[in-house]
């Protein structure tokens, strides 16, 4: 019973990471619609690139905000605040009448989902039992891949809508209810983190939340587990550090590992492939009506790979092995994809082009199957709870900051080519 309740909470919390995946992906199809370009007054390549860049910059600031005030507000209140902001951002984007208003909505939405995607993995790791932490924590990553999949299918479906603002307003507007739904869940049945409550001295409330999660107040083992958890946290609090200088001096290795695995995910090229896969398909001579369908299949494979490994591999095999296997696979697949792309993009060999597309799909299987959920979970687990919020915020910010310059420069280079 307890497991089903925790799963329900995890799926609800994953709405926060779903919004990250959906809003990130939907921008790709939005700015590609001629109706959006015309309505916004044919913005320059710099302004079009800013649609992506300011969003990612907002994500970085949101993650840093979580670092500085996440512990003070608590997981529930912080996520509720982000739900309000993301809903406002989605409404502004949907109702935009000019490019400035649209960019303002993008900044707000990016800020909110940056805070959410940095908090949800921490929250899930803190409410789950050790034997199921890979599954429960992995659901946050599945939220990202599910959002990516849905954004691709919505973009594909809306390409058949009549020419006009509906083509891009409808996909953007579909985000609005999700922030409201998550807020309601947080305000009603979702428990606060017992570990975070102990840290703030609310031991009685922490006990109530703990047994609300585990659903067995009369179990002697559960009472012992709570007492052990409380002792560990109170011991760690005696060594609590407030300055980042002290954190990196005493726990530099753990902090570096947590930040490095998030920076690494950007350096695999996943964001470049996700944003510009349609360009890759076009370079292979794929028909325009087929390109969005291929992108939707890409998103579907991402979600299925992520969901399968979260259920059957993360807890059973272990985080470190999955990350090492994923990185090794990424190297092999990217070499294969680069060779296929180079050999067949300027030829009429349809079979060869099929093998080139296969390289993109192999990449998504390896990345989302092995790395997407695992890096967020591993980054939280290697840290003591007193440092988890601060360092994970920095880790998420590093992930976003690495993306800002490369995405904006990619748009600029397109305009100059």
C-alpha positions in Angstrom: 0.0 0.0 0.0 2.8 2.4 1.0 4.5 1.7 -2.3 1.4 2.6 -4.4 1.0 5.8 -2.4 4.6 6.8 -3.0 4.3 6.0 -6.7 1.2 8.2 -6.9 3.1 11.1 -5.2 6.1 10.5 -7.5 3.9 10.7 -10.7 2.3 13.9 -9.4 5.7 15.4 -8.6 7.0 14.5 -12.0 4.5 17.0 -13.5 7.2 19.5 -12.6 9.8 17.8 -14.7 7.2 17.1 -17.4 6.7 20.9 -17.7 10.5 21.2 -18.2 10.5 18.6 -21.0 7.3 19.9 -22.7 8.1 23.6 -22.6 11.7 23.0 -23.8 10.5 20.9 -26.7 7.5 22.9 -27.8 9.7 26.0 -28.5 11.3 24.1 -31.3 8.1 23.7 -33.3 6.7 27.1 -32.2 9.4 29.2 -33.7 9.4 27.1 -36.8 5.8 27.9 -37.7 5.5 30.5 -40.4 2.4 31.8 -38.7 4.4 32.6 -35.5 7.2 34.3 -37.6 4.7 36.4 -39.4 2.7 37.3 -36.3 5.8 38.3 -34.4 6.9 40.6 -37.2 9.6 38.3 -38.7 12.1 38.6 -35.8 15.8 38.5 -36.6 17.9 35.4 -36.1 19.2 37.0 -32.9 15.7 37.4 -31.4 14.7 34.0 -32.5 17.7 32.5 -30.8 16.9 34.6 -27.7 13.6 32.6 -27.4 15.7 29.6 -26.6 18.6 31.4 -24.8 16.5 33.5 -22.4 14.5 30.4 -21.4 17.6 28.4 -20.6 19.1 31.4 -18.8 15.8 31.6 -16.7 16.3 27.9 -15.9 19.8 28.6 -14.6 18.5 31.4 -12.4 15.6 29.3 -11.1 18.0 26.5 -10.2 20.2 29.0 -8.3 17.1 30.4 -6.5 16.4 26.8 -5.3 20.0 26.7 -4.0 19.5 29.8 -1.8 15.9 29.6 -0.6 14.8 26.0 -1.2 15.8 24.9 2.3 14.2 27.9 3.9 10.8 27.5 2.2 10.8 23.7 2.2 10.2 21.4 -0.7 6.4 21.8 -0.9 6.2 25.6 -0.6 9.1 26.1 -3.0 7.4 23.9 -5.7 4.1 25.7 -5.1 5.8 29.0 -5.8 7.3 27.6 -9.0 3.9 26.3 -10.0 2.4 29.8 -9.8 5.2 31.3 -11.8 5.2 28.7 -14.5 1.4 29.1 -15.0 1.9 32.9 -15.3 4.7 32.3 -17.8 2.6 29.9 -19.9 -0.3 32.3 -20.0 1.9 35.2 -21.1 3.4 33.0 -23.9 0.0 31.8 -25.1 -1.4 35.4 -25.1 1.6 37.1 -26.6 1.0 39.9 -29.1 4.6 40.7 -29.8 8.1 39.2 -29.4 8.9 41.2 -26.2 5.8 39.7 -24.4 6.7 36.3 -25.7 10.3 36.5 -24.4 9.0 37.7 -21.0 6.8 34.6 -20.8 9.7 32.4 -21.8 11.9 33.9 -19.0 9.3 33.3 -16.4 8.5 29.7 -17.5 12.2 28.9 -17.7 12.8 30.3 -14.2 10.0 28.2 -12.8 10.9 24.9 -14.5 14.6 25.4 -13.6 13.6 25.5 -10.0 11.3 22.5 -10.3 13.7 20.3 -12.2 16.3 20.9 -9.5 13.9 20.2 -6.7 11.8 17.2 -7.8 14.7 14.7 -7.8 15.7 15.8 -4.3 12.1 15.6 -3.1 11.6 12.1 -4.5 14.9 10.8 -3.1 13.9 12.1 0.3 10.4 10.4 0.4 11.4 7.1 -1.1 12.7 4.0 0.7 16.3 2.9 -0.2 15.2 -0.3 -2.0 12.9 1.6 -4.4 14.8 4.9 -4.6 16.0 4.2 -8.2 12.4 3.6 -9.4 10.9 6.5 -7.4 13.7 9.0 -8.2 13.8 7.8 -11.8 10.3 8.9 -12.3 11.5 12.5 -12.3 13.6 11.8 -15.3 10.7 10.0 -17.0 8.8 13.2 -16.6 11.3 15.0 -18.7 11.3 12.4 -21.4 7.5 12.2 -21.4 7.3 15.9 -21.7 9.7 15.7 -24.7 7.6 13.0 -26.3 4.3 14.9 -25.8 5.7 18.2 -27.2 6.9 16.4 -30.3 3.5 14.8 -30.9 1.6 18.0 -30.2 3.9 19.9 -32.6 3.3 17.2 -35.2 -0.5 17.3 -34.7 -0.7 21.1 -34.8 1.2 21.2 -38.1 -2.1 20.1 -39.6 -4.1 23.0 -38.0 -5.3 25.8 -40.2 -2.7 28.5 -40.9 -2.8 31.1 -38.1 -2.1 31.7 -34.4 -3.8 28.5 -33.4 -0.8 26.5 -34.8 1.4 27.9 -32.0 -1.0 29.2 -29.3 -2.7 25.9 -28.7 0.5 23.9 -27.9 1.6 26.6 -25.6 -1.7 26.8 -23.9 -1.8 23.1 -23.2 0.9 23.7 -20.5 -1.4 26.0 -18.4 -3.4 23.3 -16.5 -0.4 21.3 -15.4 1.0 23.9 -13.1 -2.4 24.3 -11.5 -2.8 20.5 -11.1 0.6 20.1 -9.5 -0.2 23.0 -7.1 -3.4 21.3 -6.0 -1.6 18.0 -5.4 1.1 19.8 -3.4 -1.6 21.5 -1.3 -3.6 18.4 -0.6 -2.3 14.8 -0.5 1.5 15.2 -1.3 3.6 14.9 1.9 6.4 17.2 2.8 9.9 15.8 3.1 10.4 14.3 6.6 14.1 14.8 6.3 13.7 18.5 5.5 11.3 18.9 8.3 13.7 17.4 10.8 16.4 19.8 9.5 14.1 22.7 10.4 13.3 21.4 13.8 9.8 20.2 13.1 10.3 16.7 14.4 6.6 16.0 15.3 5.4 17.1 11.8 8.3 15.0 10.3 7.1 12.0 12.1 3.5 12.5 10.8 4.7 12.9 7.2 7.1 9.9 7.5 4.3 7.5 8.6 2.0 9.1 6.1 4.4 7.9 3.4 5.1 4.5 4.9 1.5 3.8 5.9 2.4 1.7 8.9 2.4 3.7 12.2 2.3 0.5 14.3 5.4 -1.1 12.9 8.3 -1.2 15.3 10.8 -1.4 12.4 9.4 1.9 11.0 9.8 3.6 14.3 13.4 2.5 14.5 14.0 3.6 11.0 12.6 7.1 11.7 14.7 7.3 14.9 17.8 6.3 12.9 17.0 8.8 10.2 16.6 11.6 12.8 19.8 10.8 14.5 21.8 10.8 11.2 20.3 14.2 10.1 20.9 15.8 13.5 24.5 14.5 13.5 25.0 16.0 10.0 23.5 19.3 11.1 26.3 19.6 13.7 28.7 19.9 10.8 26.4 22.1 8.7 28.2 24.6 6.4 26.7 27.8 5.2 29.5 29.0 2.8 30.3 27.4 -0.5 34.0 27.8 0.2 33.6 25.5 3.3 31.5 23.0 1.3 34.0 22.6 -1.4 36.9 22.5 1.1 35.4 19.6 3.1 33.2 17.9 0.6 34.8 19.0 -2.6 34.9 15.6 -4.2 31.2 14.8 -3.7 30.2 18.3 -4.8 32.4 18.1 -7.9 30.9 14.7 -8.8 27.3 16.0 -8.4 28.0 19.1 -10.6 30.1 17.1 -13.1 27.4 14.5 -13.9 25.0 17.3 -14.8 27.4 19.3 -16.9 28.3 16.0 -18.6 24.7 15.5 -19.7 24.9 18.8 -21.7 28.2 17.9 -23.2 26.9 14.6 -24.7 25.1 16.8 -27.2 21.6 15.7 -26.3 20.2 19.2 -26.4 21.8 20.0 -29.7 20.3 16.8 -31.2 16.9 17.4 -29.6 16.7 21.0 -30.9 18.2 20.5 -34.3 17.2 16.9 -35.2 14.8 18.4 -37.8 17.7 20.1 -39.4 19.6 16.8 -39.5 16.6 15.0 -41.1 16.3 17.8 -43.7 20.0 17.5 -44.6 19.4 13.9 -45.4 16.7 14.9 -47.9 13.7 13.7 -45.8 10.4 15.1 -47.0 9.0 18.0 -44.8 5.8 16.1 -43.9 7.9 13.2 -42.5 10.3 15.3 -40.5 7.9 16.1 -37.6 6.8 12.5 -37.5 10.4 11.3 -37.1 10.8 13.9 -34.3 7.7 12.5 -32.6 9.1 9.0 -32.9 12.3 10.2 -31.4 10.4 11.5 -28.3 8.5 8.3 -28.0 11.7 6.2 -28.0 13.2 8.5 -25.4 10.3 8.0 -23.0 10.0 4.2 -23.5 13.7 3.7 -23.0 13.7 5.9 -19.9 10.6 4.2 -18.4 11.9 0.6 -19.0 15.3 1.2 -17.4 13.9 3.1 -14.5 11.6 0.1 -13.7 14.0 -2.8 -14.4 17.6 -1.5 -14.2 18.3 1.5 -11.9 17.8 -0.3 -8.6 18.9 -3.7 -9.8 22.1 -2.7 -11.6 23.2 0.5 -9.8 23.7 4.1 -10.7 27.5 4.1 -11.4 27.3 1.1 -13.7 24.5 2.7 -15.7 26.4 6.0 -16.1 29.6 4.3 -17.2 27.7 2.1 -19.6 25.7 5.1 -20.9 28.8 7.2 -21.6 30.6 4.3 -23.3 27.5 3.7 -25.5 27.2 7.5 -26.3 30.8 7.5 -27.6 30.3 4.6 -29.9 26.9 5.7 -31.1 28.0 9.3 -31.8 31.0 8.1 -33.9 28.6 5.8 -35.8 26.1 8.6 -36.3 28.7 11.1 -37.5 30.1 8.6 -40.0 26.7 7.7 -41.4 25.7 11.4 -41.6 28.9 12.3 -43.5 28.7 9.4 -45.9 25.0 9.6 -46.9 23.6 13.1 -46.4 24.5 14.2 -50.0 23.6 11.0 -51.8 20.5 9.4 -53.1 21.1 6.2 -51.1 17.8 5.8 -49.1 19.1 2.7 -47.2 22.2 4.6 -46.2 20.1 7.5 -45.0 18.0 5.1 -43.0 21.2 4.0 -41.2 22.0 7.6 -40.5 18.6 8.2 -38.9 19.2 5.0 -36.9 22.2 6.6 -35.4 20.0 9.4 -33.9 17.6 6.8 -32.6 20.4 4.7 -31.1 21.6 7.9 -29.3 18.2 8.5 -27.7 18.0 4.9 -26.5 21.3 5.1 -24.8 21.0 8.6 -23.4 17.5 8.4 -22.1 17.8 4.8 -21.1 21.0 5.1 -19.1 21.7 8.7 -18.3 18.6 10.9 -18.2 17.1 9.8 -14.9 20.3 8.3 -13.4 22.4 11.5 -13.4 19.8 13.5 -11.4 19.3 10.7 -8.9 23.1 9.9 -8.5 23.9 13.6 -8.1 21.5 13.9 -5.2 22.5 10.6 -3.5 26.2 11.2 -3.3 25.6 14.3 -1.2 24.8 14.5 2.6 21.3 15.8 3.1 22.6 19.1 4.6 24.3 19.9 1.3 21.9 18.3 -1.1 19.8 21.4 -1.8 22.7 23.8 -2.2 24.9 21.6 -4.4 22.1 20.2 -6.6 21.0 23.7 -7.4 24.5 24.5 -8.6 24.6 21.2 -10.5 21.3 22.0 -12.3 22.5 25.6 -13.0 25.7 24.3 -14.5 23.6 22.0 -16.8 21.6 25.0 -18.1 24.5 27.5 -18.3 26.5 25.2 -20.6 23.5 25.2 -22.9 22.9 29.0 -23.1 25.9 30.0 -25.2 25.9 27.0 -27.5 22.1 27.3 -28.4 22.2 31.0 -28.9 25.4 30.8 -31.0 23.9 28.0 -33.0 21.0 30.3 -34.0 23.4 33.1 -34.8 25.5 30.9 -37.0 22.4 29.8 -38.9 21.7 33.4 -39.6 25.2 34.1 -40.9 25.5 31.0 -43.0 
